[in-house]
Amino acid sequence: MDTFKFPIRFRQGSVEKLSEGTDEYYAHLLALAIQIVPGELGLNPQYGVEDPTFSDVLTRDLAFTAGAYIPEIIIDTATIDINQNGQTRVDINFRQRT
């Protein structure tokens, strides 16, 4: 199912969407998952990933979340880098299942 692109933007009178099956679509779903901590969603308390700033199990957590909620992709690697200003950068390499 296509999804709204965040931040929400309007183009020609309608909300921009991401098309299911594209890398951008799955990257967006992963970005949302990594911003949600398990227990935050009442309807599905298992969904999400522990805050990567404080977790050294990012790849495992992402792989679990992707496997359970985004089965169309496989997580190859996930790395975290915290710069001198305390800003966190997460890089995720994934591929679509064939």
DRENMARLO-925546 format. One record per residue (C-alpha): x, y, z; residue number from 1; residue in three letters. Coordinates in nm, 2 decimals. Layout:
<sites>
+--------+--------+--------+-----+-----+
!      x !      y !      z !   n ! res !
+--------+--------+--------+-----+-----+
!      X !      Y !      Z ! NUM ! Ala !
...
+--------+--------+--------+-----+-----+
</sites>
This chain:
<sites>
+--------+--------+--------+-----+-----+
!      x !      y !      z !   n ! res !
+--------+--------+--------+-----+-----+
!   0.00 !   0.00 !   0.00 !   1 ! Met !
!   0.14 !   0.34 !  -0.09 !   2 ! Asp !
!   0.22 !   0.57 !   0.20 !   3 ! Thr !
!   0.24 !   0.94 !   0.27 !   4 ! Phe !
!   0.58 !   1.09 !   0.24 !   5 ! Lys !
!   0.70 !   1.27 !   0.55 !   6 ! Phe !
!   0.73 !   1.55 !   0.61 !   7 ! Pro !
!   0.40 !   1.59 !   0.44 !   8 ! Ile !
!   0.41 !   1.80 !   0.13 !   9 ! Arg !
!   0.15 !   1.89 !  -0.12 !  10 ! Phe !
!   0.20 !   1.89 !  -0.50 !  11 ! Arg !
!  -0.06 !   1.99 !  -0.74 !  12 ! Gln !
!  -0.33 !   1.98 !  -0.48 !  13 ! Gly !
!  -0.26 !   1.63 !  -0.33 !  14 ! Ser !
!  -0.03 !   1.48 !  -0.07 !  15 ! Val !
!   0.30 !   1.34 !  -0.20 !  16 ! Glu !
!   0.31 !   0.96 !  -0.17 !  17 ! Lys !
!   0.57 !   0.69 !  -0.19 !  18 ! Leu !
!   0.50 !   0.40 !  -0.41 !  19 ! Ser !
!   0.51 !   0.05 !  -0.26 !  20 ! Glu !
!   0.79 !  -0.16 !  -0.40 !  21 ! Gly !
!   1.05 !   0.12 !  -0.44 !  22 ! Thr !
!   1.37 !   0.15 !  -0.24 !  23 ! Asp !
!   1.25 !   0.50 !  -0.12 !  24 ! Glu !
!   0.93 !   0.34 !   0.02 !  25 ! Tyr !
!   1.12 !   0.08 !   0.22 !  26 ! Tyr !
!   1.38 !   0.33 !   0.34 !  27 ! Ala !
!   1.09 !   0.55 !   0.46 !  28 ! His !
!   0.94 !   0.26 !   0.65 !  29 ! Leu !
!   1.28 !   0.18 !   0.81 !  30 ! Leu !
!   1.32 !   0.55 !   0.91 !  31 ! Ala !
!   0.98 !   0.54 !   1.08 !  32 ! Leu !
!   1.06 !   0.22 !   1.26 !  33 ! Ala !
!   1.39 !   0.35 !   1.40 !  34 ! Ile !
!   1.21 !   0.66 !   1.54 !  35 ! Gln !
!   0.96 !   0.45 !   1.73 !  36 ! Ile !
!   1.08 !   0.28 !   2.06 !  37 ! Val !
!   0.92 !  -0.05 !   2.15 !  38 ! Pro !
!   0.62 !   0.00 !   2.38 !  39 ! Gly !
!   0.54 !   0.35 !   2.23 !  40 ! Glu !
!   0.25 !   0.22 !   2.01 !  41 ! Leu !
!  -0.03 !   0.09 !   2.22 !  42 ! Gly !
!  -0.18 !  -0.13 !   1.95 !  43 ! Leu !
!   0.15 !  -0.30 !   1.87 !  44 ! Asn !
!   0.40 !  -0.26 !   2.17 !  45 ! Pro !
!   0.67 !  -0.48 !   2.01 !  46 ! Gln !
!   0.70 !  -0.26 !   1.70 !  47 ! Tyr !
!   1.01 !  -0.03 !   1.68 !  48 ! Gly !
!   1.38 !  -0.02 !   1.76 !  49 ! Val !
!   1.56 !   0.07 !   2.08 !  50 ! Glu !
!   1.71 !   0.41 !   2.05 !  51 ! Asp !
!   2.03 !   0.36 !   1.85 !  52 ! Pro !
!   2.22 !   0.62 !   2.05 !  53 ! Thr !
!   2.22 !   0.39 !   2.35 !  54 ! Phe !
!   2.21 !   0.05 !   2.18 !  55 ! Ser !
!   2.49 !  -0.16 !   2.02 !  56 ! Asp !
!   2.25 !  -0.41 !   1.88 !  57 ! Val !
!   2.11 !  -0.19 !   1.60 !  58 ! Leu !
!   2.16 !  -0.43 !   1.32 !  59 ! Thr !
!   1.99 !  -0.72 !   1.51 !  60 ! Arg !
!   1.70 !  -0.50 !   1.62 !  61 ! Asp !
!   1.65 !  -0.36 !   1.27 !  62 ! Leu !
!   1.67 !  -0.71 !   1.12 !  63 ! Ala !
!   1.40 !  -0.83 !   1.36 !  64 ! Phe !
!   1.17 !  -0.53 !   1.30 !  65 ! Thr !
!   1.22 !  -0.56 !   0.92 !  66 ! Ala !
!   1.16 !  -0.94 !   0.93 !  67 ! Gly !
!   0.84 !  -0.90 !   1.14 !  68 ! Ala !
!   0.69 !  -0.59 !   0.98 !  69 ! Tyr !
!   0.87 !  -0.53 !   0.65 !  70 ! Ile !
!   0.92 !  -0.88 !   0.51 !  71 ! Pro !
!   0.99 !  -0.75 !   0.16 !  72 ! Glu !
!   1.35 !  -0.65 !   0.25 !  73 ! Ile !
!   1.66 !  -0.79 !   0.41 !  74 ! Ile !
!   1.89 !  -0.58 !   0.62 !  75 ! Ile !
!   2.25 !  -0.62 !   0.52 !  76 ! Asp !
!   2.42 !  -0.38 !   0.76 !  77 ! Thr !
!   2.33 !  -0.10 !   0.99 !  78 ! Ala !
!   2.60 !   0.13 !   1.14 !  79 ! Thr !
!   2.58 !   0.42 !   1.38 !  80 ! Ile !
!   2.80 !   0.72 !   1.42 !  81 ! Asp !
!   2.78 !   0.98 !   1.69 !  82 ! Ile !
!   2.97 !   1.30 !   1.61 !  83 ! Asn !
!   3.14 !   1.54 !   1.84 !  84 ! Gln !
!   2.82 !   1.74 !   1.88 !  85 ! Asn !
!   2.62 !   1.44 !   1.99 !  86 ! Gly !
!   2.43 !   1.41 !   1.66 !  87 ! Gln !
!   2.35 !   1.05 !   1.56 !  88 ! Thr !
!   2.38 !   0.93 !   1.20 !  89 ! Arg !
!   2.24 !   0.58 !   1.12 !  90 ! Val !
!   2.33 !   0.42 !   0.79 !  91 ! Asp !
!   2.13 !   0.12 !   0.68 !  92 ! Ile !
!   2.20 !  -0.10 !   0.38 !  93 ! Asn !
!   1.91 !  -0.32 !   0.27 !  94 ! Phe !
!   1.79 !  -0.50 !  -0.04 !  95 ! Arg !
!   1.46 !  -0.62 !  -0.15 !  96 ! Gln !
!   1.38 !  -0.98 !  -0.15 !  97 ! Arg !
!   1.35 !  -1.13 !  -0.49 !  98 ! Thr !
+--------+--------+--------+-----+-----+
</sites>
